[in-house]
Amino acid sequence: MHTRCLGHAFGLALVGILAGVGSLFAQADETEMPEAPAVAQAPIYTEQNASFEFAGTDRRSVRFMQELSLQVEQHCRKVLADKEVGYPSRIFVTLQPEATTELAEPVRVSFGERGSVRADFVWSENVTLDEACLALTEAYLLRFTYFNAGRERAAVLPQWVVSAIGIQAYVRLRPAIVVGLVEALRTQENVPLAAVFTAERLKIEDACWGYWYLSLLQDGGGQQVMLTKYLRSVLLSGNQTNGLDSLIAGAPTDGELDLAAWWTQGLDMIRSTNYERYESMADSRAWIGQLANVSGYELENGKTLKNLKDLWMLRNEVEIQQILKARREILLLRLSRVNPAYYNAARSLGGLYESVLQPDQMGDFIGALTTFLGDFEDTKLLDTRVQSELTGEVL
């Protein structure tokens, strides 16, 4: 079902991410990425959360994908207003070594037994971040559609919805990539919207059209609740146009909505727009807070984290080290686009995690913790003041 979206022109190899983090926060640990264990004798590592379960022979990769899936799931749930917590099974994801896999394609998303969903990766240096985001998104949408509308509807999942939501999840991690996507769009001729709707398997050069379509809908003047209703309708009924009139304010009309003209004008507007290279203060505040939150995390040995201060006491736990490495890698992905106001907080959070991963003295950890908490709280206070000024509210 899944095809590569952005290709290596925009895709960021996950192996490169996993091997190259840390230098922005502290001195690089050259022993951090050991040689992969022999495939024949490699143990199987597993990780799971509410929606996904991962299995693979490289513990660090498994941990990273588990953290990445939380970002993807959060976005999917937000876009679809999916509050369901009673799915019968987790999505099972395997990271299969290239040397031993029997997969014929880089990524395969499919149904398992009794309606379960799985995603299988050929795990190598060729896997990119956008591919991972798209595959996890497709798996999530497949389960969502199956659970709400049945297998027959899920089997014809609209690929433009997968690419739209999946690329959005990717862009949330690598916001600066939007500039490159716009530059690429400026060199392309428009694809008819009808072709985007009906594509069964999106070609590499066509995969971003769904993303642009969803972006235009979000900017079209309709309320978020209406957009959510539309996307759910597309997935669960297959109707591509029901409700569009109320979503697209000010679109060209001749007695009825001229969707083709709206599509053309919208793409021209995107091509002529100079996009900001930094995300909003609200976006930066939200994801830094998420990556800093360890409250209630329970380890396999039964120990539970209450707050960031507990990291030092549990610093030698392998599970803690893997969690922090994975979060540090997610942090690094977004650092280049963090809002300047929150840059120090993002850097100091990375420094805090480094003080746990490469412990020296408790005083260094306390200093790093104090720096992060101070940077984050100071910036949140500034953020609140700015918003109050903009809205005319008095603190």
N, C-alpha and C positions, 0 to 999 in steps of 0.2 A: 504493500500500500504506500509506503513512504518513499519519496524520492528526494534527492539532495536539493536544497532550496537555493542557497546563495553561492555554492561552489567555493573553491579556495580563493577566489578573488576577494571575498568578504569573510569566509569561514576562518575560524581560529582553531588550530589543531589542539585538542584537549591534552595530548601528550606533551605538547609544548608548554601549555599552561601549568601542568602538574610538575614539569621539570624546571620551570623558570621563575617561580614565585619566590618572594622573600627579599629580593634585593632592594625593593622600595622601602622596606620597613627596617631592615637590619642587614648585617653582612650575610651573604649567601652561604647556605650550608651545603657544601659540595658533596656531602655524603647522604643527602636527604633522599635522593632518588636511586635506590639500588637497582642492580640488574634484575630483570624479571626472573623469577624462579623457573627451573626446568618444568616444562609444561606437563610432562608425564607424572611428576611427583608434586605438582603444585596443589596446595590445599584450596578449598573453596571457601571464600569469605562471603558473608551475607549481611545485609543491612535492610531495615524496613522502616516505614513510617505509616501514616494513616492510609495512604493511597497506593504506595509502591513498595515492592520488595525486590532487592537486587542480589545477584549472585555473580561472582567472578573470581579469578585467580589472583588479581592484584588488589590488595586491601585498600590502597590509597585511591585507586580508581573507583572502587565500589563506594567508598565513603564520599568521594566528590560527587558522584552521580546521585547519591541519596540526598545530598544537600541541594544539588541543582534541581532535583525533582520537586523539592519544597517550593522553590521559586516558581517553577512552571505551574504546579498545582494551585498556588495562591493566585496566579494570574488567571488561570482557567476558571476558577471558582468565582472570581470577581466579575469577569466578563459575562459569565452565564448565570450569575446569581445562584450558583449551585450550592445549596445548603445541606444536601443529602449526606448523611453520615452512616447510612445503613447499607452501603454497597456490600454484596455478599462475599467479595474477595478482593484482595489487592491485585494491582497490575504487576505481573512478574516480569522482571527485566534481567536478561543474561548478558554478560560481557564475555564473549567467547574468543579465546586467543586465535589469532589468524592462522597459526600453524596447525591447529587441530579442528577448527570449525568445519561443518559441512554446509554452512549457509552459502547460497549462491549469489546473494546480494549483500551490500554493506549493512543495511538495516532492514529488518522485517517486523512489521506490526501485524498481529493476527489474533484470531480467536483461539482460546485453548478449550479445555474440557468444561462442559456445563456453563457455557457463556462467559468464562473467564477471558481476560485479555492479557497478551504478553507482547513484549518487544525484545527482539534478539539483535545484538550488535556483533559485527566482526570487529573485535577490539584491537586496534593497531594505531600507529602514528597518523593514519589517514582520517581518523574520526575527527570531525570538527564540532565546535560548540553549537553552530546553527543546526547541524544534523541532529545532535542530541536533543536540542530544544524541540525541534519539529517532531521527532519520533515520540518523545514523552508526551507532547501535546496530542498527537494523533491517538496514542494509546488512551489518554484520558478522555478524549472526545468519543472514541469508540465505545468505551465503557459507559459513558454518560448517555449516549444515544441508545445503546442496547438496553440499558436499565429502564429508560423512559419510553422507548418506542419499539423495542424488539429488534431481533437479529436482522430481519429483512431490511429495515431502514438503516441500521448500522452498517450493513454490507455495502451501501452506496453512499457512504459518508462524503459530503461535498469537499473536494480537495481545496477549494479556495478558502473555506473556513479554517481548515487545518493550517494552511500556510499563513493566513491572516493572524490567527491567534498565536501560532508558533513563532512567527517572526517578531510579533510584539513582545513575546516572552524573551526572545533573544535580544531585542533592542533594549529592553529594560536592564539587561546585564551589560550590554555594550552600546550605550546610547550614542556614542560618537559615530557609530556605523551608519546612522541616518544620513549623514552628509554624503557618504559614499553611495548609498542607495539612490539619493536624489541625483547625484552626478551620473550614475548609470542610467536613470530614467531619462535624463536629458538627451541621451544618445539613442534611445529606443523609440520606435513607432508604437502608437497605441494598439493594444489588443482589444477587439470588441468585447464589451462586457458580457455579451451572451456566450462568448467562447470561454471566458473566465468561469462563468456559472456551470458550464457543461463539461469542463475538462475532467476526465477521469483520473489521469495521472499527469501532474503538471511537469512540464519540461523545465530544465534549470533556468532558462532565460524568461520563463513565464511565471515562475513561482511567486514572485513578489507582487503580482497584480492583485491578488487577494488582499495583501497587506495594504496596498494603496486604496483599494475599495473600502475596506473597513476604516481606514484613516479618514477618508472623505465623509463617511457616514458619521463618524464621531465629531467631525467639524461641521456637520450639516445643520446644526441648530436644534436637533431633536433631543429629548431628554434621555439620560442613560437608561432609565427603566424601559423606554420604548426600544432602544437599540438592543437591550438584552432580550426583550420579547421577540424581536425580529430574528436574532441569531438562534434562539431556541426553536423558533418556528422553522427556520431553514434546516436545522439538524433533525428535528423530530417529525416534520411533515414533508420536507423537500421543496416547499414553496419558496422561491427566491425573491419574489416581489411583493408579497402580501405585507402591508404596513409601511411600505417605503414612502408613500405620500406624506405621512406624518413625520417621517424621519428627516426628509430633505426639504428644508425651508428655503424658499426663494429659487427653486430649481426652474429651468425653462419649461414652460407648459404651452400646449396648444389645445386646450380643452382637457387634456390629460397629461400626466407626467411624461416629459421627454427625457427618458433615462439616458439615452445615448448622448444627447447634448450636455446633460449634467456631468456625465463621465468625462467627456472631452474637456469641458471647461475646468473641471476639478483637477485633472492631470496637468493642464497648462498652468494652473495656479501653483501646484506643487513644484513644477519645474522653475517657476519664477521666484520662488520663495527662498530667502537666505535663512537656513535653519540655525538656531542657536546650538552651540557646541556644548552647552552645559544644561543639566537637568534642573528642574525646579527645586526650591528649598524643601518643599513638602515631600517630594520623591526621595531626596537624599536623606531627609530626616527619618522617613519610614524604613528604608532598607538598612540604614546603619543601626537603627533601633532593633530591627529584627535580627541582624547578625550579632548584636551584642547581648541578646536575650538568651540566658541559659537557665532561667528559673524553671524548676520542676523537671529538668532533664534527669532521667533515671538511667544509671549505668547497668550493664549486665550483671554486675556483682551486687546489685541492690542499692548501692550508694546513690544519693540524689543531690543534685546541685541546687542550691537556694539562690545564689547570686554570683557575680563575677569573682568575689573574694574567695569562693570555694575552689577556684581553679588552681591556686597554688598548692593547697592541701592535696589535691588529686592530680598534680602535674605529671606524676610518673605512671599514671594509668594509660595504657596503650589506647584505649577508647577515647580518652580526653585528647590525646595528641592527634588522633585521626580527625576528631571533630574540629579542632582548631586549625589543622592544616587545610581541611576542606573549606572552612569559613574564610580563612585567609585567602584562598584561591578565588573564591567568589568575590571577596572584597577587592582583590587586585583587578578583576575584570571590570569593575565599575569605577575604579579610582580616577581614570582619565576624564570622566564626564561628571564626577561629583560636583555639586554646586560649590563654587569657591568658598562660600560661607561655612560649609561643612567639611572642607578639605582637611583641616587640621584634626577634626574629630575622626575622620576616616583613617588618616595616617596614624593617629595615636591609638586607635583600636587595633590596627595591624601591629603596632609596636607592643601593645599589651599582650597580644597572642604570641609574639616572638619571645617575650620575657618568660612565657610559660614553656614554650617549645624548646628554648635554649636557656634553661635556668642557670643563673649564676648565684645571686644572693636575693634573699627575700626583699631586701630594701629596694632592689631594682624593680621587682614586680609591684611593690606598693607604689613606687614612684610612677610607673607606667599606668597603673590603675587610676591613680589620682589625676594624672595628666589627661587621660581619656575622659573620665567623668567630668572634669572641669571644662575641657574643650566642648564636650557634647552639651552639657547643661548651659554653658554660656551662649552657645550658638542657638539652642532652642529658645532661650530667652530673647535673643536678638530676633529670631524668626517670628516669635509671637508679637514683638513690638512692631515689626515691619507690617505684619498682617493687620494689626489693629490700626495702624496709620492708614493703610490702604482702604480699610473698610469704614474708617471714621469712628471706630469704637474706642472707648476710654478704658485703659487698664485699671 
